[in-house]
């Protein structure tokens, strides 16, 4: 079994260039959350030429919305959302400095092209283990769009958050590689 690579935010081109599809990663640092409605709001702000409520440079966006936290815990259960729901917005956000995304499922060809063009990365998080993933989060605070409740944009502090690289900056795709490897003739 491969040994996990420890990385920290903010992400840089160098870190993204060193990661390969299939690498296991333990991520520490700050991660933003955002789902469909938050992405649409960001996109609308961009299209109107206004200033974003957050700086995306070097940031990672976790496509997730947490459940309410229990007393004494920074966050409730939190698991990945299907990433393709953000595909219409992701290329523009990557162009503006977003370096990483965390979700589940395949990405569109436009997103994969933007990942290559702007030296970014797409991580997969395990679906179905949201209560377990919350154990890697030490702090959570709303950063934008608080009126969206759990779907607001939050800043999470994570420690050794377990991920796998799905799409790397050289165009490799873990899902396509697996299909090719295990395809029956």
C-alpha positions, 0 to 999 in steps of 0.5 A: 500500500502506498504511503500517504503524502502530507501536504499543507495549505495554501497549495502552490504550483509546486505541490500540485505538480508533485501530486499524481492521480492515485496518491494518498494525501493527508491534508492539513491547514485551511479549507473552504466549503461551498456547494451549488448555491454558494458557487452560483453566488461567487460566479454571479459576483465575478460576472458582475465584475465585483470583488469576491467575498473571499480570496481564492488564491491557493485555496482548496474548496471542499464541496460539502455542507455540515450537519449541526455540531454537537456541544463541544465539537467544531462541526457536525458530520461532513461528507463530500457532495457530487462534484459535477454539480459545481462543474459549470463554475469551477473553471472560472474559480480555478482561473482566479486562483483556486488550487484544489477541490475536494468532492466525489465523482468525475469531473467534466472535460472543462474542469480537467482542462482548467486543472491542467492549464492553471496547475490545480488538483482535484481530490476525492474524499470518501463518501458515506463516512461523514461522521468520521471525516468530521474528526479531522476538523479542529475549527469551523467558521462562516466566511461568506453567505451565512444566510445559506445555513449549512451551505454557507461558505465556511473556513475549516481547519483540518489536520491530516484530512485523508484524501486521494488525488483523482485528477492531477495537473498533468491530465491524469484521471484516477477513474479513467485509469481504473476503468482502463486497468480493470476493463474486461475484454 
